[in-house]
Amino acid sequence: MRLLGAVAVSYVLFASTADAATYFVATTGSDTASGSVTAPFRTIKQASRVVKPGDEVVVRGGVYTEATSISSKGTANARIAFHPAQGEQVILDGSNLPAGTDLLTLNTAEYVDIAGFEVRNSPKSGIVLWHATGVRLLDNHIHHTFLNGIYVGGSTTPACYDITLYGNTVHDTALENQYHTRTAGGWPGAVVVSRTDGASITGNRIYNNDGEGLISLRSNSHLIEGNEISDNYSMNLYVDNARFVTANANLIHSSNARYFRNGKPAAGIGVANEAKDVPLPSSDNTFTNNIVIGTRWGFYYGNYETGGGLKNTKVVNNTFYGTVDAIIHVDASAHANSVVQNNIFHATASPAPASTGAGAGVTYANNLWYGGNAGAAAGTGDVIANPLFANPGGRTAADYKIRANSGAQAKAINVSALVQRDHFGTARVTPFDIGAHQLSGAVPSDSEAPSRPENLRATGGDNTSVSLTWEAATDNVGISGYSIVRNGAVVAIINGTTWTDRSVVANTVYLYQVIAHDAAGNRSAPSVALRLAWRSSEVETTPAAPVITSPRRTSTTVSLQWNVVENATAFKLYRDGVEIATTPWFDFTDENLAPATVYTYTLVAVDAKGNLSPVSNSVSVKTLGGRSRAARH
């Protein structure tokens, strides 16, 4: 699924200051060691005690069985990163921990990244963010937890700020209810974001959980976008006592009877106001471009406990298909200024919508109905016609693209200011279509990212400025610009391939990278970092770029050679953008590689003062023989 507005994060951006330290953790290490690559720490906890803003913690592969608490504090411009070593699997396993123990807790942590870990078998929750600020959970795999997979929150409202959950896979959580004997509320969830102001929850896969799926609770300003949520026991996507939530372009479906409650699947999208210690009545929430398939209700508002109704709520340009109960169910309540419009409601023997609050604060208009009666949800501009889905009954988003001559074409109210793109990233243009897919006048969406800018180098500088240039990136459609990243923060967005930084100061070290982007919002991987140092009133002369020549290969090794570089005292070697070695020699053999696999190498020269050369030429080498190594998911 293409993720709207989501930006993949590369590890190379984590170390955001030029003088940042890198610490290592290994199952063979010791917490009394220095944390270097040759003397690693034993635990992630010990590494978290010593890191400072901008530092990086590289965890070597293996299974770590201790509970871990991290309270490290980075800054917005100098984050702290914890991630596995390149190509190695790190598992945090709570099988032997006491009952009621969370496996990984970020307690009062600030601007910390947790990326690429497998977290399993927790006797309580998998990952907990407690009174955290600016924390990012990226591409983690969380499963088989007794309670929540990911829990974000605290004891005050709000407790957490500016949280990012991106690319995580969460399944088989809430195992306290694995036998489905629980009847009361207060469900644990696969992902629970509570008492949090500002959260981006994008591109996650949440499925097969014995509680609720994704919960936005007692919070403000959440973006929930591009997630796939399926087969959860009680609610798939639930907004409860939460305001200013935008749920856009999510794929929600149910088909696994193992997770049916009382013989029925969970609701697709639910909104309510349960009785809480600090009520924050749901309002000003927006639901757009979601595709909901085979759930109990497609969209549901329940007027139970504290109630209060839909306030300033927009349900616009979604696609709902094949629910067990009413495809939209809105309890009568004190609704106000809410709209349900431009949606496709394709029922398959579902009961007609009822108790929808029509005429009492909820306006229904320009919805398409097929396979069932609109009932109390009928409105002006409605269409009764076949939406002509590509493959109705399927469980992928593409199955619910509309075909030519669909009854949904050109029948929507113009709400392009609210819904600028469809579920697939296509711009909404005149004439506007009903549902999550814009077919009329559509230009094929662009999901291909540009290539990485290469050969970033300095072409001049003095005590107040430095000029940079790089080779242009390529793209299947075209490059729309470049972001200049200095010490981890974007400082400029330009159109060309040269730029002058006029805000440098003496006695300061700067780390530059360049990211290319296209008109569709796709971004390249960042360039190899360029480190420049001002030790006095002018930029120090850096060594010349080395040139890699005559690589040799076997099935498990690649041997590289390069030229002599004046003033160089060492060379840093990179494999696929990740530093793997520093050597004073003019050759290096990379060992223990996978057969029949392509590896790309670059290097930089380093002088006695630590100045780095521009990046060498890039050399790609395929090892001999054997089968290619499968990608790790």
C-alpha positions as CSV (number, residue, x, y, z in Angstrom):
1,M,0.0,0.0,0.0
2,R,1.3,3.5,-0.8
3,L,1.6,5.6,2.3
4,L,0.3,9.1,2.0
5,G,2.5,11.6,3.8
6,A,4.7,8.9,5.4
7,V,8.4,9.3,5.1
8,A,10.7,6.3,5.4
9,V,13.5,6.9,7.9
10,S,17.0,5.7,7.1
11,Y,19.5,4.8,9.8
12,V,22.1,7.1,8.3
13,L,20.0,10.0,9.5
14,F,20.0,8.9,13.1
15,A,23.4,10.1,14.1
16,S,22.6,13.8,13.7
17,T,25.7,15.5,15.0
18,A,29.1,15.2,13.6
19,D,30.8,14.4,17.0
20,A,28.2,11.7,17.9
21,A,29.4,8.5,19.5
22,T,28.4,5.0,18.5
23,Y,28.0,2.4,21.3
24,F,27.6,-1.4,20.8
25,V,25.6,-4.0,22.6
26,A,26.1,-7.8,22.3
27,T,25.0,-10.9,24.1
28,T,28.7,-11.6,24.7
29,G,29.4,-8.2,26.1
30,S,29.7,-6.8,29.6
31,D,28.1,-3.8,31.2
32,T,31.5,-2.9,32.7
33,A,33.0,-2.6,29.3
34,S,33.4,0.6,27.3
35,G,30.7,-0.1,24.8
36,S,33.0,0.0,21.8
37,V,32.7,-2.4,18.9
38,T,35.4,-4.6,20.4
39,A,34.2,-4.2,24.0
40,P,30.4,-4.0,23.8
41,F,27.9,-3.6,26.6
42,R,25.8,-6.6,27.6
43,T,22.5,-4.8,27.9
44,I,20.6,-2.1,26.0
45,K,19.8,-0.6,29.4
46,Q,23.5,0.1,30.1
47,A,24.0,1.7,26.7
48,S,21.0,3.9,27.4
49,R,22.7,5.2,30.6
50,V,25.7,6.6,28.8
51,V,24.3,8.0,25.5
52,K,24.0,11.7,24.8
53,P,22.1,13.6,22.2
54,G,23.1,12.5,18.7
55,D,24.5,9.2,19.8
56,E,23.7,5.8,18.3
57,V,23.4,2.3,19.9
58,V,24.1,-0.6,17.6
59,V,22.8,-3.9,19.0
60,R,24.4,-7.1,17.7
61,G,22.2,-10.0,16.7
62,G,20.9,-12.4,19.3
63,V,18.1,-13.0,21.8
64,Y,18.0,-10.6,24.8
65,T,15.8,-11.8,27.7
66,E,16.0,-9.0,30.2
67,A,13.3,-6.3,30.7
68,T,14.7,-3.0,29.4
69,S,13.9,0.5,30.5
70,I,15.2,3.5,28.6
71,S,15.1,7.1,29.9
72,S,17.6,8.6,27.4
73,K,17.1,12.2,26.3
74,G,18.1,13.4,22.9
75,T,17.0,16.6,21.2
76,A,14.9,17.4,18.2
77,N,18.1,18.1,16.2
78,A,20.2,15.4,17.8
79,R,18.2,12.2,18.3
80,I,19.4,9.1,20.0
81,A,19.0,5.9,18.0
82,F,18.8,2.2,19.0
83,H,18.9,-0.3,16.2
84,P,20.2,-3.7,15.2
85,A,23.5,-4.1,13.4
86,Q,23.1,-4.1,9.7
87,G,21.7,-7.5,8.5
88,E,21.4,-8.9,12.0
89,Q,18.3,-10.0,13.9
90,V,17.8,-8.7,17.4
91,I,15.0,-10.3,19.5
92,L,13.8,-9.0,22.8
93,D,12.1,-12.0,24.4
94,G,10.1,-11.9,27.7
95,S,9.3,-15.6,28.0
96,N,11.1,-15.9,31.4
97,L,10.1,-12.6,32.9
98,P,7.8,-12.4,35.9
99,A,4.1,-11.8,35.3
100,G,3.1,-8.2,34.9
101,T,6.4,-7.1,33.5
102,D,6.6,-4.8,30.4
103,L,9.4,-6.0,28.1
104,L,10.6,-2.6,26.7
105,T,9.7,0.7,28.4
106,L,10.7,4.2,27.3
107,N,10.1,6.0,30.6
108,T,10.3,9.8,30.2
109,A,12.5,9.3,27.1
110,E,12.9,12.2,24.7
111,Y,13.8,12.2,21.0
112,V,14.7,8.5,20.9
113,D,14.4,6.1,18.0
114,I,13.7,2.4,18.4
115,A,14.0,0.7,15.0
116,G,14.1,-2.8,13.6
117,F,13.7,-5.0,16.7
118,E,11.6,-8.1,17.2
119,V,9.7,-7.9,20.6
120,R,7.9,-11.1,21.6
121,N,6.4,-13.0,24.5
122,S,6.0,-10.2,26.9
123,P,4.1,-11.1,30.1
124,K,2.5,-7.6,30.0
125,S,2.9,-5.1,27.2
126,G,5.6,-5.3,24.4
127,I,6.7,-1.7,24.1
128,V,5.5,1.1,26.5
129,L,6.1,4.8,26.0
130,W,5.5,6.4,29.3
131,H,5.5,10.2,29.6
132,A,7.7,10.3,26.5
133,T,8.4,13.1,24.0
134,G,9.5,12.9,20.4
135,V,10.0,9.1,20.5
136,R,9.8,7.1,17.2
137,L,9.1,3.4,16.9
138,L,10.1,2.4,13.4
139,D,9.9,-1.0,11.6
140,N,9.6,-3.1,14.8
141,H,7.9,-6.5,15.0
142,I,5.8,-7.0,18.1
143,H,3.9,-10.2,18.8
144,H,2.6,-12.6,21.5
145,T,2.1,-10.1,24.3
146,F,-0.2,-10.7,27.3
147,L,-1.7,-7.2,27.1
148,N,-0.9,-4.4,24.6
149,G,1.6,-4.7,21.8
150,I,2.4,-1.0,21.9
151,Y,1.1,1.3,24.6
152,V,1.7,5.1,24.7
153,G,0.5,7.1,27.6
154,G,1.0,8.0,31.2
155,S,-0.7,9.1,34.4
156,T,-1.6,12.7,33.4
157,T,-3.4,14.2,30.4
158,P,-1.5,14.8,28.2
159,A,1.4,12.5,29.2
160,C,3.2,12.1,25.8
161,Y,3.9,14.5,23.0
162,D,4.9,14.1,19.3
163,I,5.1,10.4,19.0
164,T,5.7,8.5,15.7
165,L,4.8,4.9,15.1
166,Y,5.8,3.9,11.5
167,G,6.1,0.6,9.7
168,N,5.6,-1.6,12.7
169,T,4.0,-5.1,12.5
170,V,1.9,-6.0,15.5
171,H,0.0,-9.3,15.9
172,D,-1.1,-11.9,18.5
173,T,-1.5,-9.4,21.3
174,A,-4.0,-9.2,24.2
175,L,-3.4,-12.9,24.9
176,E,-5.1,-12.5,28.3
177,N,-8.3,-12.9,26.2
178,Q,-7.0,-15.6,23.9
179,Y,-9.8,-17.9,24.9
180,H,-12.4,-15.1,24.4
181,T,-13.8,-15.4,27.9
182,R,-13.7,-11.6,28.6
183,T,-17.1,-9.9,28.5
184,A,-16.4,-6.5,30.1
185,G,-14.8,-3.4,28.4
186,G,-11.4,-2.0,29.0
187,W,-9.9,-4.1,26.3
188,P,-6.1,-4.1,25.8
189,G,-5.1,-3.3,22.2
190,A,-2.5,-4.1,19.7
191,V,-1.6,-0.4,19.5
192,V,-3.0,2.0,22.1
193,V,-2.1,5.7,22.0
194,S,-3.6,7.4,25.1
195,R,-3.2,10.8,26.7
196,T,-1.0,11.9,23.8
197,D,-0.9,15.3,22.1
198,G,0.5,14.9,18.6
199,A,1.0,11.4,17.1
200,S,1.7,10.1,13.6
201,I,0.6,6.4,13.3
202,T,1.4,5.5,9.7
203,G,2.2,2.4,7.6
204,N,1.7,-0.1,10.4
205,R,0.3,-3.7,10.0
206,I,-2.0,-4.7,12.8
207,Y,-3.7,-8.0,12.7
208,N,-4.9,-11.2,14.6
209,N,-5.3,-9.6,18.1
210,D,-7.5,-10.8,20.9
211,G,-8.4,-7.3,22.0
212,E,-8.9,-4.1,20.0
213,G,-6.8,-3.1,17.1
214,L,-5.7,0.5,17.0
215,I,-7.0,2.9,19.7
216,S,-6.8,6.7,19.8
217,L,-7.8,7.5,23.4
218,R,-8.0,10.6,25.6
219,S,-5.8,12.4,23.0
220,N,-5.5,15.3,20.6
221,S,-4.2,15.6,17.0
222,H,-3.4,12.1,15.8
223,L,-2.7,11.2,12.2
224,I,-3.7,7.6,11.5
225,E,-2.8,6.9,7.9
226,G,-1.8,4.1,5.5
227,N,-2.2,1.3,8.1
228,E,-3.6,-2.1,7.4
229,I,-5.8,-3.3,10.3
230,S,-7.5,-6.6,10.3
231,D,-9.1,-9.4,12.4
232,N,-9.2,-7.9,15.8
233,Y,-11.6,-9.2,18.4
234,S,-13.2,-5.9,19.6
235,M,-13.0,-2.9,17.2
236,N,-10.5,-2.5,14.5
237,L,-9.9,1.2,14.6
238,Y,-11.4,3.0,17.6
239,V,-11.5,6.7,18.4
240,D,-12.6,7.1,22.1
241,N,-12.5,10.5,23.9
242,A,-10.2,11.9,21.3
243,R,-10.2,15.1,19.2
244,F,-8.7,16.3,16.0
245,V,-8.0,12.8,14.8
246,T,-7.5,12.3,11.0
247,A,-7.9,8.7,9.9
248,N,-7.0,8.6,6.2
249,A,-6.3,5.9,3.6
250,N,-6.4,2.9,6.0
251,L,-7.3,-0.6,4.9
252,I,-9.5,-2.3,7.4
253,H,-10.9,-5.8,7.0
254,S,-12.1,-9.0,8.8
255,S,-12.3,-12.5,7.6
256,N,-10.8,-14.8,10.2
257,A,-13.6,-16.3,12.3
258,R,-11.0,-17.0,15.1
259,Y,-11.4,-13.3,16.0
260,F,-15.2,-13.0,15.8
261,R,-17.0,-11.9,18.9
262,N,-20.3,-13.6,19.5
263,G,-20.1,-14.9,16.0
264,K,-19.5,-11.5,14.4
265,P,-16.4,-9.6,13.3
266,A,-15.4,-6.4,15.0
267,A,-16.5,-3.0,13.8
268,G,-14.4,-1.3,11.1
269,I,-14.3,2.3,12.4
270,G,-15.8,3.1,15.8
271,V,-16.3,6.3,17.6
272,A,-17.5,6.7,21.2
273,N,-17.0,8.4,24.5
274,E,-16.6,5.9,27.3
275,A,-16.6,7.0,30.9
276,K,-13.0,8.0,31.7
277,D,-11.2,9.6,34.6
278,V,-10.5,12.6,32.4
279,P,-13.2,12.8,29.7
280,L,-12.1,14.4,26.4
281,P,-15.3,14.1,24.3
282,S,-14.6,13.0,20.7
283,S,-14.9,15.9,18.3
284,D,-13.4,17.5,15.2
285,N,-12.4,14.1,13.8
286,T,-12.0,13.3,10.1
287,F,-12.3,9.9,8.3
288,T,-11.3,9.9,4.7
289,N,-10.2,7.5,2.0
290,N,-10.5,4.5,4.2
291,I,-11.5,1.1,2.7
292,V,-13.4,-1.1,5.1
293,I,-14.3,-4.7,4.2
294,G,-16.3,-7.4,5.8
295,T,-16.6,-6.0,9.3
296,R,-19.6,-5.9,11.7
297,W,-20.4,-2.3,11.0
298,G,-18.5,-0.2,8.5
299,F,-18.7,3.1,10.5
300,Y,-20.1,3.0,14.0
301,Y,-21.0,5.6,16.6
302,G,-22.1,4.2,19.9
303,N,-24.0,6.5,22.3
304,Y,-23.1,4.6,25.5
305,E,-21.6,5.6,28.8
306,T,-20.9,9.4,28.6
307,G,-22.3,9.7,25.0
308,G,-22.3,13.2,23.5
309,G,-22.7,12.5,19.8
310,L,-20.7,13.2,16.7
311,K,-19.3,16.8,16.9
312,N,-17.8,18.5,13.9
313,T,-17.1,15.0,12.5
314,K,-16.5,14.3,8.8
315,V,-16.9,10.9,7.2
316,V,-16.0,11.6,3.6
317,N,-14.9,9.6,0.5
318,N,-14.6,6.2,2.2
319,T,-15.5,2.8,0.7
320,F,-17.5,0.3,2.9
321,Y,-18.2,-3.2,1.6
322,G,-20.0,-6.2,2.9
323,T,-20.7,-5.8,6.5
324,V,-22.5,-8.3,8.8
325,D,-24.7,-5.7,10.5
326,A,-25.7,-2.2,9.2
327,I,-23.0,-0.8,7.0
328,I,-23.3,2.5,8.9
329,H,-24.7,2.7,12.4
330,V,-24.9,6.0,14.2
331,D,-26.9,6.0,17.5
332,A,-29.2,9.0,18.0
333,S,-27.5,11.6,20.2
334,A,-26.7,15.3,20.5
335,H,-24.8,15.3,17.2
336,A,-23.7,18.7,15.8
337,N,-22.2,19.9,12.5
338,S,-21.3,16.5,11.2
339,V,-21.4,15.2,7.7
340,V,-21.4,11.8,5.9
341,Q,-20.9,12.3,2.2
342,N,-19.2,10.9,-0.9
343,N,-19.0,7.4,0.6
344,I,-19.6,4.1,-1.2
345,F,-21.9,1.8,0.9
346,H,-21.9,-1.5,-0.9
347,A,-24.0,-3.9,1.3
348,T,-24.2,-7.6,0.8
349,A,-27.4,-8.7,2.6
350,S,-26.6,-6.3,5.4
351,P,-29.5,-4.7,7.4
352,A,-30.4,-1.2,6.3
353,P,-28.8,1.6,8.3
354,A,-30.9,2.6,11.3
355,S,-30.9,5.0,14.2
356,T,-28.5,7.2,12.3
357,G,-29.4,10.6,13.7
358,A,-30.3,11.9,10.3
359,G,-31.7,15.4,10.5
360,A,-30.3,15.9,14.0
361,G,-26.8,17.2,13.6
362,V,-25.6,14.7,10.9
363,T,-26.0,15.6,7.2
364,Y,-26.0,12.8,4.7
365,A,-25.3,13.6,1.0
366,N,-24.0,12.2,-2.2
367,N,-23.4,8.7,-1.0
368,L,-23.6,5.7,-3.3
369,W,-25.8,2.8,-2.1
370,Y,-25.8,-0.6,-3.6
371,G,-27.1,-4.0,-2.4
372,G,-29.2,-2.4,0.4
373,N,-31.4,0.4,1.4
374,A,-30.1,3.7,2.7
375,G,-32.9,3.8,5.2
376,A,-32.5,6.7,7.7
377,A,-29.1,7.5,6.1
378,A,-30.6,8.6,2.8
379,G,-29.7,12.1,1.7
380,T,-29.6,14.6,-1.1
381,G,-27.5,13.7,-4.2
382,D,-27.5,10.0,-3.3
383,V,-26.7,7.5,-6.1
384,I,-28.3,4.0,-6.3
385,A,-26.0,2.1,-8.6
386,N,-23.3,-0.5,-8.9
387,P,-19.9,0.9,-8.0
388,L,-18.3,-1.7,-10.3
389,F,-15.4,-2.6,-8.0
390,A,-12.4,-4.3,-9.6
391,N,-12.8,-7.4,-7.4
392,P,-15.6,-7.1,-4.8
393,G,-15.1,-9.5,-1.9
394,G,-11.3,-9.3,-2.1
395,R,-9.1,-8.2,0.8
396,T,-6.7,-5.8,-0.9
397,A,-7.2,-2.1,-1.5
398,A,-6.8,-2.5,-5.2
399,D,-9.9,-4.8,-5.2
400,Y,-12.0,-1.7,-4.5
401,K,-10.8,0.5,-7.2
402,I,-13.8,1.5,-9.4
403,R,-14.0,0.7,-13.1
404,A,-15.1,2.7,-16.0
405,N,-18.9,3.5,-16.0
406,S,-19.1,3.0,-12.3
407,G,-22.1,4.7,-10.7
408,A,-19.6,6.5,-8.4
409,Q,-18.0,8.5,-11.2
410,A,-18.5,12.3,-11.3
411,K,-21.2,12.2,-8.6
412,A,-19.3,13.5,-5.6
413,I,-19.5,16.9,-3.9
414,N,-16.3,18.9,-4.4
415,V,-14.4,18.5,-1.1
416,S,-10.9,18.5,-2.7
417,A,-9.8,21.0,0.0
418,L,-10.4,18.3,2.6
419,V,-9.5,15.2,0.5
420,Q,-6.8,16.3,-1.9
421,R,-5.7,12.7,-2.9
422,D,-7.4,9.3,-2.9
423,H,-6.5,6.2,-1.0
424,F,-3.8,5.4,-3.6
425,G,-2.2,8.8,-3.8
426,T,-4.0,10.0,-6.9
427,A,-4.9,13.7,-7.0
428,R,-8.7,14.4,-6.8
429,V,-9.7,16.5,-9.8
430,T,-12.8,17.5,-11.5
431,P,-15.1,15.6,-12.0
432,F,-14.9,14.2,-8.5
433,D,-15.8,10.5,-7.8
434,I,-17.6,9.0,-4.8
435,G,-15.6,6.6,-2.6
436,A,-11.9,6.1,-1.7
437,H,-10.7,5.8,-5.4
438,Q,-10.6,8.7,-7.9
439,L,-10.9,7.3,-11.4
440,S,-12.2,10.3,-13.4
441,G,-9.4,12.4,-14.9
442,A,-6.9,10.5,-12.8
443,V,-3.2,10.5,-13.7
444,P,-1.5,7.3,-12.6
445,S,-0.1,7.7,-9.1
446,D,3.7,7.8,-8.7
447,S,5.0,5.5,-5.9
448,E,8.6,5.2,-7.1
449,A,11.2,7.0,-5.1
450,P,14.1,9.0,-6.7
451,S,17.6,7.6,-6.6
452,R,20.0,8.7,-3.9
453,P,22.0,11.9,-4.7
454,E,25.7,10.9,-5.1
455,N,29.1,12.5,-4.7
456,L,28.1,15.2,-2.3
457,R,31.2,17.5,-1.9
458,A,32.3,20.9,-0.9
459,T,33.5,23.2,-3.7
460,G,34.6,26.2,-1.5
461,G,34.2,27.9,1.8
462,D,35.3,30.6,4.2
463,N,34.6,31.5,7.8
464,T,31.0,32.3,7.1
465,S,29.9,30.1,4.2
466,V,30.4,26.8,2.5
467,S,29.3,25.8,-1.0
468,L,28.1,22.3,-1.8
469,T,27.4,20.4,-5.0
470,W,26.3,16.8,-5.9
471,E,25.2,14.7,-8.8
472,A,21.6,14.9,-9.8
473,A,19.3,12.1,-8.7
474,T,17.1,10.3,-11.2
475,D,13.3,9.5,-11.1
476,N,10.8,7.8,-13.2
477,V,8.8,11.0,-13.5
478,G,11.1,13.8,-12.5
479,I,12.9,15.4,-9.6
480,S,11.0,18.3,-8.0
481,G,13.7,19.3,-5.5
482,Y,16.3,18.5,-2.9
483,S,16.2,18.8,0.9
484,I,19.5,19.9,2.5
485,V,20.0,18.2,5.9
486,R,22.6,19.8,8.2
487,N,23.3,18.0,11.5
488,G,20.0,16.1,11.3
489,A,17.7,19.0,10.5
490,V,16.4,20.2,7.1
491,V,17.8,23.7,6.5
492,A,16.8,24.3,2.9
493,I,14.7,22.9,0.0
494,I,16.0,23.9,-3.5
495,N,15.6,22.9,-7.1
496,G,19.2,22.7,-8.3
497,T,22.3,20.6,-7.4
498,T,24.4,23.4,-5.8
499,W,23.8,25.3,-2.6
500,T,25.7,27.6,-0.3
501,D,25.3,27.6,3.4
502,R,25.8,31.1,4.6
503,S,25.2,30.5,8.3
504,V,28.2,28.6,9.3
505,V,30.4,29.6,12.2
506,A,34.1,28.9,13.1
507,N,35.1,26.1,15.4
508,T,32.1,24.1,14.5
509,V,31.6,20.7,12.8
510,Y,28.8,20.2,10.3
511,L,27.4,17.0,8.8
512,Y,25.6,17.5,5.5
513,Q,23.3,15.2,3.6
514,V,21.0,15.7,0.6
515,I,17.6,14.0,-0.1
516,A,15.9,14.1,-3.5
517,H,12.1,14.2,-3.8
518,D,9.5,14.2,-6.6
519,A,6.2,15.9,-7.1
520,A,4.3,12.9,-5.6
521,G,6.1,13.3,-2.3
522,N,8.4,10.3,-2.7
523,R,11.8,10.8,-1.1
524,S,15.1,9.2,-1.9
525,A,17.5,7.7,0.6
526,P,19.8,10.4,2.0
527,S,23.2,10.9,0.4
528,V,26.3,9.6,2.0
529,A,27.1,12.2,4.7
530,L,29.7,14.9,4.1
531,R,31.5,16.1,7.3
532,L,33.1,19.5,7.2
533,A,35.0,21.1,10.1
534,W,35.9,24.7,10.9
535,R,38.9,24.8,13.3
536,S,39.8,28.4,12.7
537,S,38.6,31.1,10.4
538,E,38.4,28.9,7.3
539,V,37.4,25.5,6.3
540,E,40.2,22.9,6.6
541,T,41.4,21.3,3.5
542,T,40.1,17.7,3.2
543,P,41.8,14.8,1.5
544,A,40.9,14.1,-2.1
545,A,38.3,11.5,-2.9
546,P,39.8,8.0,-3.2
547,V,39.1,5.8,-6.2
548,I,38.1,2.1,-5.8
549,T,39.7,-0.1,-8.4
550,S,39.7,-3.8,-9.5
551,P,37.4,-5.5,-7.0
552,R,37.7,-9.2,-6.7
553,R,35.1,-11.7,-5.4
554,T,34.3,-15.2,-4.2
555,S,31.0,-16.6,-3.1
556,T,31.5,-15.1,0.4
557,T,34.1,-12.3,0.1
558,V,34.7,-9.1,-1.8
559,S,38.3,-7.7,-2.0
560,L,38.7,-4.0,-2.7
561,Q,41.7,-1.8,-3.5
562,W,42.0,1.9,-3.9
563,N,44.6,4.6,-4.8
564,V,47.0,6.4,-2.4
565,V,45.5,9.7,-1.2
566,E,47.7,12.5,0.0
567,N,47.4,13.4,3.7
568,A,45.1,10.5,4.4
569,T,45.8,8.5,7.5
570,A,42.9,6.1,7.3
571,F,39.9,5.1,5.2
572,K,36.3,4.5,6.2
573,L,34.6,1.8,4.2
574,Y,30.8,1.6,3.6
575,R,28.8,-1.3,2.4
576,D,25.3,-0.4,1.2
577,G,25.6,3.0,2.9
578,V,26.6,1.6,6.3
579,E,30.1,1.9,7.7
580,I,31.7,-1.5,8.1
581,A,35.4,-0.8,8.7
582,T,38.2,1.8,9.2
583,T,41.6,0.8,7.9
584,P,45.0,2.6,7.4
585,W,45.7,0.3,4.3
586,F,44.8,0.6,0.7
587,D,42.9,-2.6,0.5
588,F,40.2,-4.5,2.4
589,T,38.5,-7.9,2.2
590,D,34.8,-8.0,3.3
591,E,34.1,-11.5,4.6
592,N,31.1,-13.7,5.6
593,L,28.9,-12.4,2.8
594,A,26.0,-14.2,1.2
595,P,26.4,-15.9,-2.2
596,A,24.9,-14.5,-5.3
597,T,24.2,-11.1,-3.6
598,V,24.9,-7.6,-4.8
599,Y,26.8,-5.3,-2.4
600,T,27.6,-1.7,-3.1
601,Y,30.8,-0.1,-1.7
602,T,32.1,3.4,-1.2
603,L,34.8,4.9,1.0
604,V,36.1,8.2,2.3
605,A,39.6,9.2,3.3
606,V,40.4,10.6,6.7
607,D,43.3,12.9,7.6
608,A,45.1,13.2,11.0
609,K,42.7,15.9,12.2
610,G,39.6,13.9,11.4
611,N,38.6,15.7,8.2
612,L,36.8,13.5,5.7
613,S,37.3,13.5,1.9
614,P,34.4,13.5,-0.6
615,V,32.9,10.1,-1.2
616,S,34.7,7.7,-3.6
617,N,33.2,6.2,-6.7
618,S,30.5,3.7,-6.0
619,V,31.3,0.0,-6.9
620,S,28.6,-2.7,-7.0
621,V,29.9,-6.3,-6.8
622,K,27.8,-9.5,-6.9
623,T,29.3,-12.5,-5.0
624,L,29.6,-15.8,-6.8
625,G,27.4,-18.9,-6.7
626,G,24.6,-20.1,-4.4
627,R,21.2,-18.7,-4.0
628,S,20.4,-15.1,-3.2
629,R,19.7,-14.3,0.4
630,A,16.0,-13.8,1.1
631,A,15.0,-10.4,2.4
632,R,14.3,-10.4,6.2
633,H,10.8,-9.2,7.1
